[in-house]
Amino acid sequence: MRGISIVVEKKTGLCRKTLKLVASAIRSALEARPQIAYQLLNANDLLRDA
């Protein structure tokens, strides 16, 4: 899903590579199922008139 910034906070025991992989997995899941992104945006009423 383009235009959505995914930030994964540093956690003890997770290396930088793993953090990037988590963000990448979330991004690919949102691209495969855009309805999830729409529901996240609509949860804060960002798609009120769409």
C-alpha distance matrix in Angstrom:
0.0 3.8 6.6 6.5 9.3 10.2 14.0 16.2 19.8 22.6 24.7 28.0 28.0 24.5 24.4 22.0 20.9 20.1 18.1 15.9 15.7 14.7 11.8 10.7 11.4 9.4 6.2 7.4 8.5 5.5 4.7 8.4 9.0 7.0 10.4 10.1 7.6 10.1 12.9 12.1 12.1 15.1 16.9 17.8 18.5 15.9 15.6 19.3 20.2 17.2
3.8 0.0 3.8 5.7 8.4 10.5 14.1 16.9 20.3 23.1 25.6 29.0 29.1 25.5 25.1 22.2 21.4 21.2 19.0 16.4 16.9 16.4 13.0 12.1 13.8 12.0 8.5 10.2 12.0 9.2 8.1 11.9 12.6 10.3 13.5 13.3 10.3 12.3 15.4 14.2 13.3 16.5 18.5 18.6 19.2 16.1 16.1 19.8 20.3 17.6
6.6 3.8 0.0 3.8 6.4 9.6 12.8 16.1 19.1 22.1 24.9 28.4 29.1 25.6 25.2 22.2 22.1 22.0 19.2 17.0 18.2 17.3 13.7 13.8 15.7 13.4 10.4 13.0 14.4 11.4 11.3 15.0 15.1 12.4 15.0 14.4 10.8 12.5 15.3 13.5 12.0 15.5 17.3 16.7 17.4 14.0 14.7 18.4 19.1 16.9
6.5 5.7 3.8 0.0 3.8 6.4 9.8 12.9 16.0 19.2 21.7 25.3 26.1 22.8 22.8 20.1 20.2 19.6 16.6 15.0 16.1 14.6 11.1 12.0 13.5 10.7 8.5 11.8 12.5 9.6 10.7 14.2 13.9 11.5 13.7 12.2 8.8 11.1 13.2 10.8 10.0 13.8 14.9 14.5 15.9 13.1 14.3 17.9 19.3 17.4
9.3 8.4 6.4 3.8 0.0 3.8 6.4 9.9 12.7 15.8 18.7 22.3 23.2 19.9 19.8 17.0 17.5 17.1 13.9 12.5 14.3 12.9 9.3 11.0 13.1 10.6 9.0 12.7 13.8 11.6 13.1 16.4 16.4 14.7 16.7 14.7 11.6 14.3 15.8 12.8 12.5 16.3 16.7 16.1 18.1 15.5 17.3 20.7 22.4 20.8
10.2 10.5 9.6 6.4 3.8 0.0 3.8 6.6 9.8 12.9 15.4 19.0 19.8 16.5 16.7 14.3 14.8 13.9 10.6 9.8 11.4 9.5 6.1 8.7 10.4 7.9 7.6 11.4 12.1 10.8 12.9 15.7 15.8 14.8 16.7 14.0 11.7 15.0 15.8 12.7 13.5 17.2 16.9 16.8 19.4 17.3 19.1 22.5 24.6 22.9
14.0 14.1 12.8 9.8 6.4 3.8 0.0 3.8 6.3 9.5 12.3 15.9 17.1 14.1 14.4 12.1 13.5 12.7 8.9 9.2 11.5 9.6 7.0 10.4 12.2 10.3 10.8 14.4 15.1 14.2 16.5 19.1 19.2 18.4 20.1 17.1 15.0 18.2 18.6 15.1 16.1 19.6 18.8 18.4 21.3 19.6 21.8 24.9 27.3 25.9
16.2 16.9 16.1 12.9 9.9 6.6 3.8 0.0 3.8 6.6 8.8 12.4 13.5 10.6 11.5 10.0 11.6 10.0 6.3 8.0 10.0 7.6 6.6 10.4 11.5 10.2 11.8 14.9 15.3 15.3 17.8 19.9 20.0 19.9 21.4 18.1 16.7 20.1 20.0 16.7 18.3 21.6 20.3 20.3 23.5 22.2 24.4 27.4 30.0 28.6
19.8 20.3 19.1 16.0 12.7 9.8 6.3 3.8 0.0 3.8 6.3 10.0 12.0 9.8 11.1 10.2 12.8 11.4 8.0 10.5 12.7 10.6 10.3 13.9 15.0 13.8 15.6 18.7 18.9 19.0 21.6 23.6 23.6 23.4 24.6 21.2 19.9 23.1 22.6 19.1 20.7 23.8 22.1 21.8 25.2 24.2 26.7 29.5 32.2 31.2
22.6 23.1 22.1 19.2 15.8 12.9 9.5 6.6 3.8 0.0 3.8 6.8 8.8 7.1 8.3 8.2 11.2 10.1 7.5 10.6 12.8 11.5 11.9 15.2 16.4 16.0 17.8 20.6 21.1 21.6 24.1 25.9 26.2 26.4 27.7 24.3 23.2 26.5 26.0 22.6 24.4 27.5 25.7 25.5 29.0 27.9 30.4 33.2 36.0 34.9
24.7 25.6 24.9 21.7 18.7 15.4 12.3 8.8 6.3 3.8 0.0 3.8 6.2 5.7 8.4 9.8 12.4 10.4 8.8 12.5 13.9 12.2 13.7 16.8 17.2 17.0 19.5 21.9 21.9 22.9 25.5 26.9 27.1 27.7 28.7 25.1 24.5 27.9 27.0 23.8 25.9 28.7 26.7 26.8 30.4 29.8 32.2 34.8 37.8 36.7
28.0 29.0 28.4 25.3 22.3 19.0 15.9 12.4 10.0 6.8 3.8 0.0 3.8 5.7 8.3 10.9 13.4 11.7 11.2 14.8 15.9 14.7 16.7 19.5 19.8 20.1 22.6 24.7 24.8 26.1 28.7 29.8 30.1 31.0 32.1 28.4 28.1 31.4 30.5 27.4 29.6 32.4 30.2 30.5 34.1 33.5 35.9 38.5 41.5 40.4
28.0 29.1 29.1 26.1 23.2 19.8 17.1 13.5 12.0 8.8 6.2 3.8 0.0 3.8 6.5 10.0 11.5 9.7 10.5 14.0 14.4 13.8 16.3 18.6 18.7 19.6 22.2 23.8 24.0 25.8 28.1 28.9 29.7 30.9 32.2 28.6 28.6 32.1 31.3 28.4 30.9 33.6 31.7 32.3 35.8 35.1 37.2 40.0 42.8 41.4
24.5 25.5 25.6 22.8 19.9 16.5 14.1 10.6 9.8 7.1 5.7 5.7 3.8 0.0 3.8 6.7 8.1 6.1 6.7 10.1 10.7 10.3 12.7 14.9 15.3 16.3 18.7 20.3 20.8 22.5 24.7 25.7 26.6 27.7 29.2 25.8 25.6 29.2 28.7 25.8 28.2 31.1 29.5 30.1 33.4 32.5 34.4 37.4 40.1 38.5
24.4 25.1 25.2 22.8 19.8 16.7 14.4 11.5 11.1 8.3 8.4 8.3 6.5 3.8 0.0 3.8 5.4 5.4 6.4 8.9 10.0 10.9 12.8 14.4 15.6 17.1 18.8 20.3 21.5 23.2 24.8 26.1 27.4 28.4 30.4 27.2 26.6 30.3 30.3 27.4 29.4 32.6 31.3 31.7 34.9 33.6 35.5 38.6 41.0 39.3
22.0 22.2 22.2 20.1 17.0 14.3 12.1 10.0 10.2 8.2 9.8 10.9 10.0 6.7 3.8 0.0 3.8 5.5 5.1 6.3 8.7 10.0 10.9 12.3 14.3 15.7 16.7 18.5 20.2 21.5 22.8 24.5 26.0 26.6 28.9 25.9 24.9 28.5 28.9 26.0 27.6 31.0 30.0 30.2 33.2 31.5 33.4 36.7 38.9 37.1
20.9 21.4 22.1 20.2 17.5 14.8 13.5 11.6 12.8 11.2 12.4 13.4 11.5 8.1 5.4 3.8 0.0 3.8 5.5 5.2 6.3 8.8 10.1 10.5 12.3 14.5 15.4 16.4 18.4 20.2 21.1 22.5 24.4 25.4 27.8 25.1 24.3 28.1 28.6 26.0 27.8 31.2 30.5 31.0 33.8 32.1 33.6 37.0 39.0 36.9
20.1 21.2 22.0 19.6 17.1 13.9 12.7 10.0 11.4 10.1 10.4 11.7 9.7 6.1 5.4 5.5 3.8 0.0 3.8 5.4 5.0 6.2 8.7 9.7 10.4 12.4 14.2 15.2 16.4 18.5 19.9 20.9 22.5 23.8 25.8 22.9 22.5 26.3 26.4 23.9 26.1 29.2 28.3 29.1 32.1 30.6 32.1 35.4 37.6 35.6
18.1 19.0 19.2 16.6 13.9 10.6 8.9 6.3 8.0 7.5 8.8 11.2 10.5 6.7 6.4 5.1 5.5 3.8 0.0 3.8 5.4 5.2 6.4 8.7 10.0 10.9 12.5 14.4 15.6 16.9 18.7 20.2 21.4 22.1 24.1 21.0 20.2 23.9 24.1 21.3 23.2 26.5 25.5 26.0 29.0 27.5 29.2 32.5 34.8 32.9
15.9 16.4 17.0 15.0 12.5 9.8 9.2 8.0 10.5 10.6 12.5 14.8 14.0 10.1 8.9 6.3 5.2 5.4 3.8 0.0 3.8 5.5 5.2 6.1 8.6 10.0 10.5 12.3 14.3 15.5 16.6 18.4 20.0 20.6 23.1 20.4 19.3 23.1 23.8 21.2 22.7 26.2 25.7 26.2 28.9 27.0 28.4 31.9 33.8 31.7
15.7 16.9 18.2 16.1 14.3 11.4 11.5 10.0 12.7 12.8 13.9 15.9 14.4 10.7 10.0 8.7 6.3 5.0 5.4 3.8 0.0 3.8 5.5 4.9 6.1 8.6 9.7 10.4 12.2 14.2 15.2 16.3 18.2 19.5 21.9 19.3 18.8 22.6 23.2 21.1 23.0 26.3 25.8 26.8 29.4 27.7 28.8 32.2 34.2 31.8
14.7 16.4 17.3 14.6 12.9 9.5 9.6 7.6 10.6 11.5 12.2 14.7 13.8 10.3 10.9 10.0 8.8 6.2 5.2 5.5 3.8 0.0 3.8 5.4 5.1 6.3 8.6 10.0 10.6 12.5 14.4 15.4 16.5 17.7 19.7 16.7 16.4 20.2 20.3 18.0 20.3 23.4 22.6 23.7 26.5 25.1 26.3 29.6 31.8 29.7
11.8 13.0 13.7 11.1 9.3 6.1 7.0 6.6 10.3 11.9 13.7 16.7 16.3 12.7 12.8 10.9 10.1 8.7 6.4 5.2 5.5 3.8 0.0 3.8 5.5 5.2 6.2 8.7 9.9 10.7 12.4 14.3 15.4 15.8 18.1 15.3 14.2 18.0 18.6 16.1 17.8 21.2 20.8 21.5 24.1 22.4 23.6 27.1 29.1 26.9
10.7 12.1 13.8 12.0 11.0 8.7 10.4 10.4 13.9 15.2 16.8 19.5 18.6 14.9 14.4 12.3 10.5 9.7 8.7 6.1 4.9 5.4 3.8 0.0 3.8 5.5 5.0 6.2 8.6 9.9 10.6 12.3 14.2 15.0 17.8 15.6 14.7 18.4 19.5 17.6 19.2 22.5 22.6 23.6 25.8 23.8 24.5 28.2 29.8 27.3
11.4 13.8 15.7 13.5 13.1 10.4 12.2 11.5 15.0 16.4 17.2 19.8 18.7 15.3 15.6 14.3 12.3 10.4 10.0 8.6 6.1 5.1 5.5 3.8 0.0 3.8 5.4 5.2 6.1 8.6 9.9 10.5 12.2 13.8 16.2 13.8 13.8 17.6 18.2 16.7 18.9 21.8 21.7 23.3 25.5 23.9 24.4 27.9 29.7 27.1
9.4 12.0 13.4 10.7 10.6 7.9 10.3 10.2 13.8 16.0 17.0 20.1 19.6 16.3 17.1 15.7 14.5 12.4 10.9 10.0 8.6 6.3 5.2 5.5 3.8 0.0 3.8 5.5 5.1 6.2 8.7 9.9 10.5 11.5 13.5 10.7 10.5 14.2 14.7 13.0 15.2 18.1 18.0 19.5 21.7 20.3 20.9 24.3 26.3 23.9
6.2 8.5 10.4 8.5 9.0 7.6 10.8 11.8 15.6 17.8 19.5 22.6 22.2 18.7 18.8 16.7 15.4 14.2 12.5 10.5 9.7 8.6 6.2 5.0 5.4 3.8 0.0 3.8 5.5 5.2 6.3 8.7 10.0 10.1 13.0 11.0 9.9 13.5 14.9 13.4 14.8 17.9 18.5 19.7 21.5 19.4 19.8 23.4 25.0 22.3
7.4 10.2 13.0 11.8 12.7 11.4 14.4 14.9 18.7 20.6 21.9 24.7 23.8 20.3 20.3 18.5 16.4 15.2 14.4 12.3 10.4 10.0 8.7 6.2 5.2 5.5 3.8 0.0 3.8 5.4 5.0 6.2 8.6 9.9 13.0 11.7 11.4 14.8 16.3 15.5 17.1 19.9 20.7 22.3 23.8 21.9 21.7 25.3 26.5 23.6
8.5 12.0 14.4 12.5 13.8 12.1 15.1 15.3 18.9 21.1 21.9 24.8 24.0 20.8 21.5 20.2 18.4 16.4 15.6 14.3 12.2 10.6 9.9 8.6 6.1 5.1 5.5 3.8 0.0 3.8 5.4 5.1 6.1 8.2 10.5 8.7 9.5 12.8 13.7 13.3 15.5 17.8 18.4 20.5 22.0 20.6 20.3 23.7 25.2 22.3
5.5 9.2 11.4 9.6 11.6 10.8 14.2 15.3 19.0 21.6 22.9 26.1 25.8 22.5 23.2 21.5 20.2 18.5 16.9 15.5 14.2 12.5 10.7 9.9 8.6 6.2 5.2 5.4 3.8 0.0 3.8 5.4 5.1 5.3 7.9 6.4 6.1 9.4 10.9 10.4 12.1 14.6 15.6 17.4 18.7 17.0 16.6 20.2 21.6 18.7
4.7 8.1 11.3 10.7 13.1 12.9 16.5 17.8 21.6 24.1 25.5 28.7 28.1 24.7 24.8 22.8 21.1 19.9 18.7 16.6 15.2 14.4 12.4 10.6 9.9 8.7 6.3 5.0 5.4 3.8 0.0 3.8 5.5 5.6 9.2 9.2 8.6 11.2 13.4 13.5 14.4 16.8 18.4 20.1 20.9 18.8 17.9 21.5 22.4 19.1
8.4 11.9 15.0 14.2 16.4 15.7 19.1 19.9 23.6 25.9 26.9 29.8 28.9 25.7 26.1 24.5 22.5 20.9 20.2 18.4 16.3 15.4 14.3 12.3 10.5 9.9 8.7 6.2 5.1 5.4 3.8 0.0 3.8 6.3 9.0 9.3 10.2 12.5 14.1 14.9 16.4 18.2 19.6 21.9 22.6 21.0 19.8 23.2 24.0 20.7
9.0 12.6 15.1 13.9 16.4 15.8 19.2 20.0 23.6 26.2 27.1 30.1 29.7 26.6 27.4 26.0 24.4 22.5 21.4 20.0 18.2 16.5 15.4 14.2 12.2 10.5 10.0 8.6 6.1 5.1 5.5 3.8 0.0 3.8 5.5 6.0 7.7 9.4 10.7 12.0 13.7 15.0 16.4 19.0 19.5 18.4 17.0 20.2 21.2 18.1
7.0 10.3 12.4 11.5 14.7 14.8 18.4 19.9 23.4 26.4 27.7 31.0 30.9 27.7 28.4 26.6 25.4 23.8 22.1 20.6 19.5 17.7 15.8 15.0 13.8 11.5 10.1 9.9 8.2 5.3 5.6 6.3 3.8 0.0 3.8 5.3 5.2 6.4 8.7 10.0 10.8 12.3 14.3 16.5 16.7 15.1 13.6 16.9 17.8 14.6
10.4 13.5 15.0 13.7 16.7 16.7 20.1 21.4 24.6 27.7 28.7 32.1 32.2 29.2 30.4 28.9 27.8 25.8 24.1 23.1 21.9 19.7 18.1 17.8 16.2 13.5 13.0 13.0 10.5 7.9 9.2 9.0 5.5 3.8 0.0 3.8 5.4 5.0 6.1 8.6 9.8 10.2 12.1 14.8 14.8 14.0 12.2 15.0 16.2 13.3
10.1 13.3 14.4 12.2 14.7 14.0 17.1 18.1 21.2 24.3 25.1 28.4 28.6 25.8 27.2 25.9 25.1 22.9 21.0 20.4 19.3 16.7 15.3 15.6 13.8 10.7 11.0 11.7 8.7 6.4 9.2 9.3 6.0 5.3 3.8 0.0 3.8 5.4 5.2 6.3 8.7 9.8 10.6 13.4 14.3 13.8 13.0 15.9 17.8 15.4
7.6 10.3 10.8 8.8 11.6 11.7 15.0 16.7 19.9 23.2 24.5 28.1 28.6 25.6 26.6 24.9 24.3 22.5 20.2 19.3 18.8 16.4 14.2 14.7 13.8 10.5 9.9 11.4 9.5 6.1 8.6 10.2 7.7 5.2 5.4 3.8 0.0 3.8 5.4 5.1 6.2 8.5 9.9 11.7 12.6 11.2 10.8 14.2 16.0 13.6
10.1 12.3 12.5 11.1 14.3 15.0 18.2 20.1 23.1 26.5 27.9 31.4 32.1 29.2 30.3 28.5 28.1 26.3 23.9 23.1 22.6 20.2 18.0 18.4 17.6 14.2 13.5 14.8 12.8 9.4 11.2 12.5 9.4 6.4 5.0 5.4 3.8 0.0 3.8 5.4 5.1 6.0 8.5 10.4 10.3 9.1 7.7 10.9 12.6 10.2
12.9 15.4 15.3 13.2 15.8 15.8 18.6 20.0 22.6 26.0 27.0 30.5 31.3 28.7 30.3 28.9 28.6 26.4 24.1 23.8 23.2 20.3 18.6 19.5 18.2 14.7 14.9 16.3 13.7 10.9 13.4 14.1 10.7 8.7 6.1 5.2 5.4 3.8 0.0 3.8 5.4 5.0 6.0 9.0 9.5 9.7 9.0 11.3 13.8 12.1
12.1 14.2 13.5 10.8 12.8 12.7 15.1 16.7 19.1 22.6 23.8 27.4 28.4 25.8 27.4 26.0 26.0 23.9 21.3 21.2 21.1 18.0 16.1 17.6 16.7 13.0 13.4 15.5 13.3 10.4 13.5 14.9 12.0 10.0 8.6 6.3 5.1 5.4 3.8 0.0 3.8 5.5 5.2 7.3 9.1 8.9 9.7 12.3 15.1 13.8
12.1 13.3 12.0 10.0 12.5 13.5 16.1 18.3 20.7 24.4 25.9 29.6 30.9 28.2 29.4 27.6 27.8 26.1 23.2 22.7 23.0 20.3 17.8 19.2 18.9 15.2 14.8 17.1 15.5 12.1 14.4 16.4 13.7 10.8 9.8 8.7 6.2 5.1 5.4 3.8 0.0 3.8 5.5 5.9 6.7 5.4 6.4 9.4 12.0 11.0
15.1 16.5 15.5 13.8 16.3 17.2 19.6 21.6 23.8 27.5 28.7 32.4 33.6 31.1 32.6 31.0 31.2 29.2 26.5 26.2 26.3 23.4 21.2 22.5 21.8 18.1 17.9 19.9 17.8 14.6 16.8 18.2 15.0 12.3 10.2 9.8 8.5 6.0 5.0 5.5 3.8 0.0 3.8 5.3 4.6 5.3 5.1 6.9 10.0 9.5
16.9 18.5 17.3 14.9 16.7 16.9 18.8 20.3 22.1 25.7 26.7 30.2 31.7 29.5 31.3 30.0 30.5 28.3 25.5 25.7 25.8 22.6 20.8 22.6 21.7 18.0 18.5 20.7 18.4 15.6 18.4 19.6 16.4 14.3 12.1 10.6 9.9 8.5 6.0 5.2 5.5 3.8 0.0 3.8 5.5 7.5 8.6 9.7 13.2 13.2
17.8 18.6 16.7 14.5 16.1 16.8 18.4 20.3 21.8 25.5 26.8 30.5 32.3 30.1 31.7 30.2 31.0 29.1 26.0 26.2 26.8 23.7 21.5 23.6 23.3 19.5 19.7 22.3 20.5 17.4 20.1 21.9 19.0 16.5 14.8 13.4 11.7 10.4 9.0 7.3 5.9 5.3 3.8 0.0 3.8 5.5 8.2 8.9 12.6 13.3
18.5 19.2 17.4 15.9 18.1 19.4 21.3 23.5 25.2 29.0 30.4 34.1 35.8 33.4 34.9 33.2 33.8 32.1 29.0 28.9 29.4 26.5 24.1 25.8 25.5 21.7 21.5 23.8 22.0 18.7 20.9 22.6 19.5 16.7 14.8 14.3 12.6 10.3 9.5 9.1 6.7 4.6 5.5 3.8 0.0 3.8 5.5 5.2 9.0 10.2
15.9 16.1 14.0 13.1 15.5 17.3 19.6 22.2 24.2 27.9 29.8 33.5 35.1 32.5 33.6 31.5 32.1 30.6 27.5 27.0 27.7 25.1 22.4 23.8 23.9 20.3 19.4 21.9 20.6 17.0 18.8 21.0 18.4 15.1 14.0 13.8 11.2 9.1 9.7 8.9 5.4 5.3 7.5 5.5 3.8 0.0 3.8 5.6 8.3 8.8
15.6 16.1 14.7 14.3 17.3 19.1 21.8 24.4 26.7 30.4 32.2 35.9 37.2 34.4 35.5 33.4 33.6 32.1 29.2 28.4 28.8 26.3 23.6 24.5 24.4 20.9 19.8 21.7 20.3 16.6 17.9 19.8 17.0 13.6 12.2 13.0 10.8 7.7 9.0 9.7 6.4 5.1 8.6 8.2 5.5 3.8 0.0 3.8 5.7 5.2
19.3 19.8 18.4 17.9 20.7 22.5 24.9 27.4 29.5 33.2 34.8 38.5 40.0 37.4 38.6 36.7 37.0 35.4 32.5 31.9 32.2 29.6 27.1 28.2 27.9 24.3 23.4 25.3 23.7 20.2 21.5 23.2 20.2 16.9 15.0 15.9 14.2 10.9 11.3 12.3 9.4 6.9 9.7 8.9 5.2 5.6 3.8 0.0 3.8 5.8
20.2 20.3 19.1 19.3 22.4 24.6 27.3 30.0 32.2 36.0 37.8 41.5 42.8 40.1 41.0 38.9 39.0 37.6 34.8 33.8 34.2 31.8 29.1 29.8 29.7 26.3 25.0 26.5 25.2 21.6 22.4 24.0 21.2 17.8 16.2 17.8 16.0 12.6 13.8 15.1 12.0 10.0 13.2 12.6 9.0 8.3 5.7 3.8 0.0 3.8
17.2 17.6 16.9 17.4 20.8 22.9 25.9 28.6 31.2 34.9 36.7 40.4 41.4 38.5 39.3 37.1 36.9 35.6 32.9 31.7 31.8 29.7 26.9 27.3 27.1 23.9 22.3 23.6 22.3 18.7 19.1 20.7 18.1 14.6 13.3 15.4 13.6 10.2 12.1 13.8 11.0 9.5 13.2 13.3 10.2 8.8 5.2 5.8 3.8 0.0
